[in-house]
Amino acid sequence: QVQLVESGGGLVQAGGSLRLSCTVSGGSFSSYAMGWFRQAPGKEREFVARISSSGSSQSYADSVKGRFSISRNNAKDTLYLQMNSLKPEDTAVYYCAAPGRTRYYTQERDEYAYWGQGTQVTVSS
């Protein structure tokens, strides 16, 4: 069973930066494409970024493009999300996730079978 644990959330002022981490166990991390999603109060969980299993491909939601960067270290079974120039509208619980099958590079939320518990990111104005 694949297990994911996020860390690195917190409170930051607008314009600041945070780096989220997601440690994965119970599976072959390097075989999975990975994604980050977020959910703000009263809103649906939405796609933020994805990365292929090798790390050679990434894509982003338009709302974070140019400010966020997804990366991974397959030797450490860890996924990252570097968030710069944060805005109050980035406030949400952030989740890392893995699709239900290996090497499946997708941004469709329903295709992700494994989820972390989430980490809160709050951006003050």
DSSP file with accessible surface (Angstrom, degrees, kcal/mol):
  #  RESIDUE AA STRUCTURE BP1 BP2  ACC     N-H-->O    O-->H-N    N-H-->O    O-->H-N    TCO  KAPPA ALPHA  PHI   PSI    X-CA   Y-CA   Z-CA
    1    1 A Q              0   0  168      0, 0.0     2,-0.3     0, 0.0    24,-0.0   0.000 360.0 360.0 360.0 126.4    0.0    0.0    0.0
    2    2 A V        -     0   0   11     22,-0.1     2,-0.4    96,-0.0    24,-0.2  -0.585 360.0-168.0 -76.4 130.7    1.4    3.4   -1.0
    3    3 A Q  E     -A   25   0A 120     22,-3.0    22,-2.5    -2,-0.3     2,-0.4  -0.972   3.4-165.7-123.8 139.4    1.5    5.9    1.8
    4    4 A L  E     -A   24   0A  10    111,-0.4   113,-0.5    -2,-0.4     2,-0.4  -0.974   4.6-172.2-128.0 135.9    2.2    9.6    1.5
    5    5 A V  E     -A   23   0A  82     18,-2.0    18,-2.5    -2,-0.4     2,-0.2  -0.971  10.0-157.4-132.3 118.2    3.1   12.1    4.2
    6    6 A E  E     +A   22   0A   6     -2,-0.4     2,-0.3    16,-0.2    16,-0.2  -0.581  16.5 167.0 -90.6 156.1    3.2   15.9    3.5
    7    7 A S  E     +A   21   0A  61     14,-2.2    14,-2.7    -2,-0.2   112,-0.1  -0.960  41.0  68.1-154.6 166.5    5.2   18.4    5.5
    8    8 A G        +     0   0   37     -2,-0.3    11,-0.3     1,-0.3    14,-0.0   0.375  60.4 133.5 104.1  -2.8    6.3   22.0    5.2
    9    9 A G        +     0   0   28     12,-0.1     2,-0.3     9,-0.1    -1,-0.3  -0.157  22.6 121.5 -71.4 173.8    3.0   24.0    5.3
   10   10 A G  E     -d  121   0B  29    110,-0.9   112,-2.8   109,-0.1     2,-0.5  -0.990  59.5 -49.9 163.9-166.4    2.5   27.0    7.5
   11   11 A L  E     +d  122   0B 128     -2,-0.3     2,-0.3   110,-0.2   112,-0.2  -0.882  53.5 165.3-104.1 130.2    1.7   30.7    7.7
   12   12 A V  E     -d  123   0B  25    110,-2.6   112,-2.4    -2,-0.5     2,-0.2  -0.979  34.7-111.3-143.4 151.1    3.5   33.1    5.4
   13   13 A Q  E >   -d  124   0B 148     -2,-0.3     3,-2.3   110,-0.2    73,-0.2  -0.485  50.9 -81.8 -79.1 155.3    2.9   36.7    4.3
   14   14 A A  T 3  S+     0   0   51    110,-2.5    73,-0.2     1,-0.3    -1,-0.1  -0.282 120.3  29.8 -55.1 137.8    2.0   37.5    0.7
   15   15 A G  T 3  S+     0   0   54     71,-3.3    70,-0.6     1,-0.3    -1,-0.3   0.254  99.7 115.3  91.9 -11.0    5.0   37.5   -1.5
   16   16 A G    <   -     0   0   21     -3,-2.3    70,-2.3    70,-0.2     2,-0.3  -0.090  57.5-123.0 -83.6-174.7    6.8   34.9    0.6
   17   17 A S        +     0   0   60     67,-0.2     2,-0.3    68,-0.2    67,-0.2  -0.930  20.7 179.4-132.4 153.4    7.9   31.4   -0.1
   18   18 A L  E     - B   0  83A  35     65,-2.2    65,-3.2    -2,-0.3     2,-0.5  -0.979  16.4-146.6-145.2 152.8    7.3   27.9    1.2
   19   19 A R  E     - B   0  82A 129     -2,-0.3     2,-0.3   -11,-0.3    63,-0.2  -0.983  14.1-158.1-123.3 120.8    8.6   24.4    0.2
   20   20 A L  E     - B   0  81A   0     61,-2.8    61,-2.2    -2,-0.5     2,-0.3  -0.724   6.3-161.5 -92.6 145.9    6.3   21.5    0.7
   21   21 A S  E     -AB   7  80A  21    -14,-2.7   -14,-2.2    -2,-0.3     2,-0.4  -0.921   7.4-165.5-124.1 153.3    7.7   17.9    0.9
   22   22 A a  E     -AB   6  79A   0     57,-2.3    57,-2.7    -2,-0.3     2,-0.5  -0.938   7.1-159.2-140.6 114.2    5.9   14.6    0.4
   23   23 A T  E     -AB   5  78A  73    -18,-2.5   -18,-2.0    -2,-0.4     2,-0.4  -0.816  11.6-157.3 -96.8 131.9    7.6   11.4    1.5
   24   24 A V  E     +A    4   0A   6     53,-2.6     2,-0.3    -2,-0.5   -20,-0.2  -0.889  16.0 168.4-114.9 137.2    6.3    8.2   -0.1
   25   25 A S  E     +A    3   0A  56    -22,-2.5   -22,-3.0    -2,-0.4     3,-0.1  -0.919  51.4  46.0-138.4 164.7    6.6    4.6    1.3
   26   26 A G  S    S+     0   0   58     -2,-0.3     2,-0.3   -24,-0.2    -1,-0.1   0.527 104.3  53.2  84.1   4.4    5.1    1.2    0.5
   27   27 A G  S    S-     0   0   36    -24,-0.1     2,-1.3    -3,-0.1    -1,-0.2  -0.940  98.7 -79.4-155.2 177.2    5.6    1.4   -3.2
   28   28 A S    >   -     0   0   62     -2,-0.3     3,-2.1     1,-0.2     4,-0.4  -0.713  42.5-170.1 -88.1  93.3    8.2    2.0   -6.0
   29   29 A F  G >  S+     0   0    4     -2,-1.3     3,-1.9     1,-0.3    -1,-0.2   0.879  81.1  58.3 -54.6 -42.4    8.3    5.8   -5.9
   30   30 A S  G 3  S+     0   0   52      1,-0.3    -1,-0.3    44,-0.2    44,-0.1   0.634 100.1  59.5 -68.3  -9.8   10.3    6.1   -9.0
   31   31 A S  G <  S+     0   0   21     -3,-2.1    72,-2.4     2,-0.1     2,-0.5   0.557  94.7  79.3 -90.0 -11.1    7.6    4.2  -11.0
   32   32 A Y    <   -     0   0   29     -3,-1.9     2,-0.2    -4,-0.4    70,-0.1  -0.867  69.5-141.2-106.2 130.7    4.9    6.7  -10.2
   33   33 A A        -     0   0    0     -2,-0.5     2,-0.3    68,-0.3    19,-0.2  -0.499  34.9-150.9 -66.1 155.6    4.1   10.0  -11.8
   34   34 A M  E     -E   51   0B   1     17,-2.4    17,-2.5    64,-0.2     2,-0.3  -0.918  14.5-163.5-134.9 159.5    3.0   12.3   -8.9
   35   35 A G  E     -EF  50  97B   0     62,-2.5    62,-2.3    -2,-0.3     2,-0.4  -0.953  14.1-141.5-141.7 159.1    0.8   15.3   -8.4
   36   36 A W  E     +EF  49  96B   0     13,-2.9    12,-2.6    -2,-0.3    13,-1.7  -0.981  24.4 175.7-116.4 137.7    0.0   18.2   -6.0
   37   37 A F  E     -EF  47  95B   1     58,-2.8    58,-2.9    -2,-0.4     2,-0.3  -0.857  10.6-156.3-130.6 166.3   -3.6   19.3   -5.5
   38   38 A R  E     -EF  46  94B  13      8,-2.3     8,-3.3    -2,-0.3     2,-0.4  -0.990   5.2-158.9-145.6 155.4   -5.1   21.8   -3.1
   39   39 A Q  E     - F   0  93B  65     54,-2.3    54,-2.4    -2,-0.3     6,-0.2  -0.958   6.8-162.9-139.3 117.1   -8.5   22.5   -1.5
   40   40 A A    >   -     0   0   24      4,-0.4     3,-2.3    -2,-0.4    52,-0.1  -0.593  46.1 -75.4 -90.8 157.7   -9.6   25.8   -0.2
   41   41 A P  T 3  S+     0   0  117      0, 0.0    -1,-0.1     0, 0.0     3,-0.1  -0.271 118.5   6.5 -55.7 129.4  -12.6   26.1    2.2
   42   42 A G  T 3  S+     0   0   93      1,-0.2     2,-0.3    -3,-0.1    -3,-0.0   0.509 113.3 100.4  78.2   5.1  -15.9   25.6    0.4
   43   43 A K  S <  S-     0   0  148     -3,-2.3    -1,-0.2     1,-0.0     2,-0.1  -0.812  75.8-101.4-121.2 163.2  -14.2   24.7   -2.9
   44   44 A E        -     0   0  149     -2,-0.3    -4,-0.4     1,-0.1     2,-0.3  -0.408  47.3 -92.6 -76.8 156.9  -13.4   21.5   -4.8
   45   45 A R        -     0   0   60     -6,-0.2     2,-0.3    -2,-0.1    -6,-0.2  -0.529  52.8-162.7 -68.5 131.3  -10.0   20.0   -4.7
   46   46 A E  E     -E   38   0B  89     -8,-3.3    -8,-2.3    -2,-0.3     2,-0.1  -0.885  20.9-101.7-125.4 151.6   -8.1   21.3   -7.7
   47   47 A F  E     +E   37   0B  25     -2,-0.3   -10,-0.2   -10,-0.2     3,-0.1  -0.411  35.7 168.6 -66.1 139.6   -5.0   20.3   -9.6
   48   48 A V  E     -     0   0B   1    -12,-2.6    13,-2.5     1,-0.4     2,-0.3   0.697  59.7 -23.9-115.3 -53.4   -1.8   22.3   -8.9
   49   49 A A  E     -EG  36  60B   0    -13,-1.7   -13,-2.9    11,-0.2    -1,-0.4  -0.989  49.3-159.7-160.7 157.4    1.1   20.5  -10.6
   50   50 A R  E     -EG  35  59B  47      9,-2.1     9,-1.7    -2,-0.3     2,-0.3  -0.968   3.2-163.8-140.6 159.4    2.3   17.1  -11.8
   51   51 A I  E     -EG  34  58B   2    -17,-2.5   -17,-2.4    -2,-0.3     7,-0.2  -0.997  24.1-115.3-144.4 142.0    5.6   15.5  -12.6
   52   52 A S    >   -     0   0   14      5,-2.5     3,-0.6    -2,-0.3   -20,-0.1  -0.204  37.8-100.0 -72.1 169.0    6.4   12.4  -14.6
   53   53 A S  T 3  S+     0   0   17      1,-0.3   -21,-0.2   -22,-0.2    -1,-0.1   0.855 124.8  41.9 -61.8 -34.1    8.0    9.3  -12.9
   54   54 A S  T 3  S-     0   0   78    -23,-0.1    -1,-0.3    49,-0.1    20,-0.1   0.648 109.6-121.4 -85.1 -17.2   11.5   10.3  -14.2
   55   55 A G  S <  S+     0   0   19     -3,-0.6    -2,-0.1     2,-0.2    17,-0.1   0.416  82.0 115.9  90.6   0.3   11.0   14.0  -13.4
   56   56 A S  S    S+     0   0   91      1,-0.1     2,-0.4    -5,-0.1    -3,-0.0   0.688  70.7  48.3 -79.9 -17.9   11.7   15.0  -17.0
   57   57 A S        +     0   0   54      2,-0.0    -5,-2.5     0, 0.0     2,-0.3  -0.971  61.4 167.2-125.8 139.7    8.1   16.4  -17.6
   58   58 A Q  E     -G   51   0B  86     -2,-0.4     2,-0.3    -7,-0.2    -7,-0.2  -0.975   8.2-174.3-141.2 154.9    6.1   18.8  -15.5
   59   59 A S  E     -G   50   0B  27     -9,-1.7    -9,-2.1    -2,-0.3     2,-0.3  -0.980   7.7-157.8-148.8 160.2    2.9   20.8  -15.9
   60   60 A Y  E     -G   49   0B  45     -2,-0.3   -11,-0.2   -11,-0.2     2,-0.1  -0.934  26.6-101.7-137.1 154.2    1.1   23.4  -13.8
   61   61 A A    >>  -     0   0   18    -13,-2.5     3,-1.6    -2,-0.3     4,-1.2  -0.457  40.6-117.1 -67.2 147.8   -2.3   24.9  -13.3
   62   62 A D  T 34 S+     0   0  136      1,-0.3     3,-0.3     2,-0.2    -1,-0.1   0.845 112.0  64.1 -57.6 -32.3   -2.5   28.4  -15.0
   63   63 A S  T 34 S+     0   0   60      1,-0.2    -1,-0.3     3,-0.0   -15,-0.0   0.694 114.5  29.3 -69.1 -18.3   -3.0   30.0  -11.6
   64   64 A V  T X> S+     0   0    0     -3,-1.6     3,-2.4   -16,-0.2     4,-2.2   0.470  84.9 129.0-119.3  -4.4    0.4   28.9  -10.3
   65   65 A K  T 3< S+     0   0  121     -4,-1.2     4,-0.1    -3,-0.3   -16,-0.0  -0.265  79.9  15.7 -59.3 132.8    2.5   28.8  -13.5
   66   66 A G  T 34 S+     0   0   83      2,-0.4    -1,-0.3     1,-0.1     3,-0.1   0.266 125.6  59.4  87.4 -12.4    5.7   30.8  -13.1
   67   67 A R  T <4 S+     0   0   31     -3,-2.4    17,-2.0     1,-0.2     2,-0.3   0.688  98.1  53.3-115.0 -34.2    5.4   30.9   -9.3
   68   68 A F  E  <  -C   83   0A   8     -4,-2.2    -2,-0.4    15,-0.2     2,-0.4  -0.792  60.1-165.9-106.7 151.3    5.4   27.2   -8.3
   69   69 A S  E     -C   82   0A  58     13,-2.5    13,-3.0    -2,-0.3     2,-0.4  -0.985   5.7-155.6-139.2 126.1    7.9   24.4   -9.2
   70   70 A I  E     +C   81   0A   4     -2,-0.4     2,-0.3    11,-0.2    11,-0.2  -0.791  24.4 157.5 -99.2 141.1    7.4   20.7   -8.7
   71   71 A S  E     -C   80   0A  49      9,-1.6     9,-3.0    -2,-0.4     2,-0.3  -0.944  20.6-152.3-151.8 171.7   10.4   18.4   -8.4
   72   72 A R  E     -C   79   0A  32     -2,-0.3     2,-0.5     7,-0.2     7,-0.2  -0.992  13.3-150.6-150.3 153.4   11.3   15.0   -7.1
   73   73 A N  E > > -C   78   0A  54      5,-2.8     5,-1.9    -2,-0.3     3,-1.0  -0.921  11.8-172.5-123.8 100.8   14.2   13.1   -5.7
   74   74 A N  T 3 5S+     0   0   50     -2,-0.5     3,-0.4     1,-0.3   -44,-0.2   0.769  84.0  60.5 -69.2 -22.8   13.8    9.4   -6.5
   75   75 A A  T 3 5S+     0   0   96      1,-0.2    -1,-0.3    -3,-0.1   -46,-0.0   0.769 114.1  36.7 -72.3 -23.4   16.7    8.4   -4.4
   76   76 A K  T < 5S-     0   0  137     -3,-1.0    -1,-0.2     2,-0.2    -2,-0.2   0.308 104.9-125.8-109.2   5.0   15.0    9.8   -1.4
   77   77 A D  T   5 +     0   0   64     -3,-0.4   -53,-2.6    -4,-0.4     2,-0.4   0.875  66.6 135.4  53.3  42.6   11.4    8.8   -2.3
   78   78 A T  E   < -BC  23  73A  14     -5,-1.9    -5,-2.8   -55,-0.2     2,-0.3  -0.972  43.8-159.7-132.9 137.5   10.4   12.5   -1.9
   79   79 A L  E     -BC  22  72A   0    -57,-2.7   -57,-2.3    -2,-0.4     2,-0.3  -0.856  16.1-161.3-109.7 146.5    8.3   14.9   -3.9
   80   80 A Y  E     -BC  21  71A  29     -9,-3.0    -9,-1.6    -2,-0.3     2,-0.4  -0.913  17.3-164.9-129.5 155.7    8.6   18.7   -3.6
   81   81 A L  E     -BC  20  70A   0    -61,-2.2   -61,-2.8    -2,-0.3     2,-0.6  -0.897  11.5-161.3-137.7 108.8    6.6   21.8   -4.3
   82   82 A Q  E     -BC  19  69A  61    -13,-3.0   -13,-2.5    -2,-0.4     2,-0.6  -0.814  10.7-166.3 -88.5 122.7    8.5   25.1   -4.2
   83   83 A M  E     +BC  18  68A   0    -65,-3.2   -65,-2.2    -2,-0.6     2,-0.3  -0.954  10.9 173.4-118.0 116.3    6.0   27.9   -3.9
   84   84 A N        +     0   0   63    -17,-2.0   -67,-0.2    -2,-0.6   -68,-0.2  -0.765  59.3  23.3-116.3 163.9    7.2   31.5   -4.5
   85   85 A S  S    S-     0   0   69    -70,-0.6    -1,-0.2    -2,-0.3   -68,-0.2   0.899  84.8-159.8  49.6  48.4    5.4   34.8   -4.7
   86   86 A L        -     0   0    2    -70,-2.3   -71,-3.3    -3,-0.2   -70,-0.2  -0.249   8.1-158.9 -65.4 146.1    2.6   33.4   -2.7
   87   87 A K    >   -     0   0   88    -73,-0.2     3,-2.4   -72,-0.1     4,-0.3  -0.859  31.8-110.1-121.2 156.5   -0.8   35.1   -2.8
   88   88 A P  G >  S+     0   0   52      0, 0.0     3,-1.9     0, 0.0    35,-0.4   0.853 117.4  63.5 -55.3 -32.1   -3.7   35.0   -0.3
   89   89 A E  G 3  S+     0   0  131      1,-0.3   -49,-0.0   -49,-0.0    -3,-0.0   0.568  88.5  69.7 -72.9  -5.4   -5.7   33.0   -2.9
   90   90 A D  G <  S+     0   0    1     -3,-2.4    -1,-0.3    33,-0.0     2,-0.2   0.519  70.4 121.6 -82.9  -6.5   -3.1   30.3   -2.6
   91   91 A T    <   +     0   0   37     -3,-1.9     2,-0.3    -4,-0.3    31,-0.2  -0.409  40.5 105.9 -60.7 124.8   -4.4   29.6    0.9
   92   92 A A  E    S- H   0 121B   2     29,-2.0    29,-2.7    -2,-0.2     2,-0.5  -0.965  76.3 -79.9-178.7 170.4   -5.6   25.9    1.0
   93   93 A V  E     -FH  39 120B  34    -54,-2.4   -54,-2.3    -2,-0.3     2,-0.4  -0.862  48.7-146.5 -88.5 128.4   -4.8   22.5    2.3
   94   94 A Y  E     -FH  38 119B   0     25,-3.0    25,-2.0    -2,-0.5     2,-0.4  -0.849  15.3-169.5-104.4 133.8   -2.2   21.0   -0.1
   95   95 A Y  E     -F   37   0B  33    -58,-2.9   -58,-2.8    -2,-0.4     2,-0.3  -0.961  14.1-148.3-122.6 137.8   -2.2   17.3   -0.9
   96   96 A a  E     -F   36   0B   0     -2,-0.4    20,-2.1   -60,-0.2     2,-0.3  -0.755  27.8-179.5 -95.8 154.5    0.3   15.1   -2.7
   97   97 A A  E     -FI  35 115B   0    -62,-2.3   -62,-2.5    -2,-0.3    18,-0.2  -0.992  23.6-148.4-154.1 154.7   -1.0   12.2   -4.6
   98   98 A A  E     - I   0 114B   0     16,-2.2    16,-2.3    -2,-0.3    15,-1.4  -0.979  29.6-114.1-125.7 140.7   -0.1    9.2   -6.8
   99   99 A P  E     - I   0 112B   0      0, 0.0    13,-0.3     0, 0.0     4,-0.1  -0.159  32.1-105.4 -66.9 168.8   -2.2    7.8   -9.6
  100  100 A G  S    S+     0   0   41     11,-2.0     2,-0.3    13,-0.1    12,-0.1   0.606 102.0  39.4 -74.0 -12.7   -3.7    4.3   -9.4
  101  101 A R  S >  S-     0   0  140     10,-0.3     3,-1.1     3,-0.1   -68,-0.3  -0.981  94.0 -93.6-137.5 156.1   -1.2    2.8  -11.8
  102  102 A T  T 3  S+     0   0   71     -2,-0.3   -70,-0.3     1,-0.2     3,-0.1  -0.208 101.1   9.0 -69.5 150.8    2.5    3.3  -12.4
  103  103 A R  T 3  S+     0   0  153    -72,-2.4     2,-0.9     1,-0.2    -1,-0.2   0.583  83.4 144.6  59.8  18.0    3.9    5.8  -14.9
  104  104 A Y    <   -     0   0   62     -3,-1.1     2,-0.9   -71,-0.2    -1,-0.2  -0.756  34.7-161.8 -91.3 106.4    0.4    7.3  -15.5
  105  105 A Y        +     0   0   69     -2,-0.9     2,-0.3    -3,-0.1   -53,-0.1  -0.762  32.7 137.9 -95.4 100.6    1.0   11.0  -16.1
  106  106 A T        -     0   0   11     -2,-0.9   -55,-0.1   -55,-0.1    -2,-0.0  -0.947  50.2-155.5-143.0 158.8   -2.3   12.7  -15.6
  107  107 A Q        +     0   0   81     -2,-0.3     2,-0.6   -57,-0.1   -60,-0.1   0.288  60.4 118.9-116.2   8.9   -3.8   15.8  -14.0
  108  108 A E    >   -     0   0  116      1,-0.2     3,-1.9     2,-0.0     4,-0.4  -0.649  57.6-149.0 -80.1 117.5   -7.3   14.3  -13.6
  109  109 A R  G >  S+     0   0   82     -2,-0.6     3,-1.8     1,-0.3    -1,-0.2   0.860  93.9  58.5 -54.0 -41.4   -8.1   14.2   -9.9
  110  110 A D  G 3  S+     0   0  138      1,-0.3    -1,-0.3    -3,-0.1    -2,-0.0   0.641  96.9  62.8 -69.2 -13.6  -10.2   11.1  -10.2
  111  111 A E  G <  S+     0   0   76     -3,-1.9   -11,-2.0   -12,-0.1     2,-0.6   0.528  83.0  93.7 -85.8  -6.1   -7.3    9.1  -11.6
  112  112 A Y  E <   +I   99   0B  10     -3,-1.8     3,-0.1    -4,-0.4   -78,-0.0  -0.784  46.2 173.5 -92.2 123.8   -5.3    9.6   -8.4
  113  113 A A  E     +     0   0B  59    -15,-1.4     2,-0.5    -2,-0.6    -1,-0.1   0.672  60.3  58.5-101.8 -24.3   -5.7    6.7   -6.0
  114  114 A Y  E     +I   98   0B  50    -16,-2.3   -16,-2.2  -111,-0.0     2,-0.3  -0.952  62.8 177.1-118.6 132.1   -3.3    7.5   -3.2
  115  115 A W  E     -I   97   0B  74     -2,-0.5  -111,-0.4   -18,-0.2   -18,-0.2  -0.958  23.2-131.1-133.6 147.7   -3.4   10.7   -1.1
  116  116 A G        -     0   0    9    -20,-2.1  -111,-0.2    -2,-0.3     3,-0.1  -0.254  37.2-103.1 -81.8-179.4   -1.5   12.2    1.8
  117  117 A Q        -     0   0  116   -113,-0.5  -112,-0.1     1,-0.1   -22,-0.1   0.624  63.4-116.8 -83.2 -13.7   -3.3   13.7    4.8
  118  118 A G        -     0   0   12    -22,-0.1     2,-0.4     1,-0.1   -23,-0.2   0.109  16.3-125.0  95.4 150.9   -2.7   17.2    3.6
  119  119 A T  E     - H   0  94B  22    -25,-2.0   -25,-3.0  -112,-0.1     2,-0.3  -1.000  24.6-120.6-135.6 134.9   -0.7   20.2    4.9
  120  120 A Q  E     - H   0  93B  89     -2,-0.4  -110,-0.9   -27,-0.2     2,-0.5  -0.588  23.4-171.5 -80.8 131.5   -2.2   23.7    5.5
  121  121 A V  E     -dH  10  92B   0    -29,-2.7   -29,-2.0    -2,-0.3     2,-0.5  -0.993   5.1-176.1-119.7 122.2   -0.8   26.7    3.7
  122  122 A T  E     -d   11   0B  50   -112,-2.8  -110,-2.6    -2,-0.5     2,-0.6  -0.986   6.5-166.7-122.8 124.8   -2.1   30.1    4.8
  123  123 A V  E     -d   12   0B   7     -2,-0.5     2,-0.3   -35,-0.4  -110,-0.2  -0.949  10.4-154.1-113.9 118.2   -1.0   33.3    3.1
  124  124 A S  E      d   13   0B  43   -112,-2.4  -110,-2.5    -2,-0.6    -2,-0.0  -0.654 360.0 360.0 -93.2 148.0   -1.8   36.5    4.9
  125  125 A S              0   0  137     -2,-0.3    -1,-0.1  -112,-0.2   -38,-0.0  -0.345 360.0 360.0 -89.9 360.0   -2.3   39.8    3.0
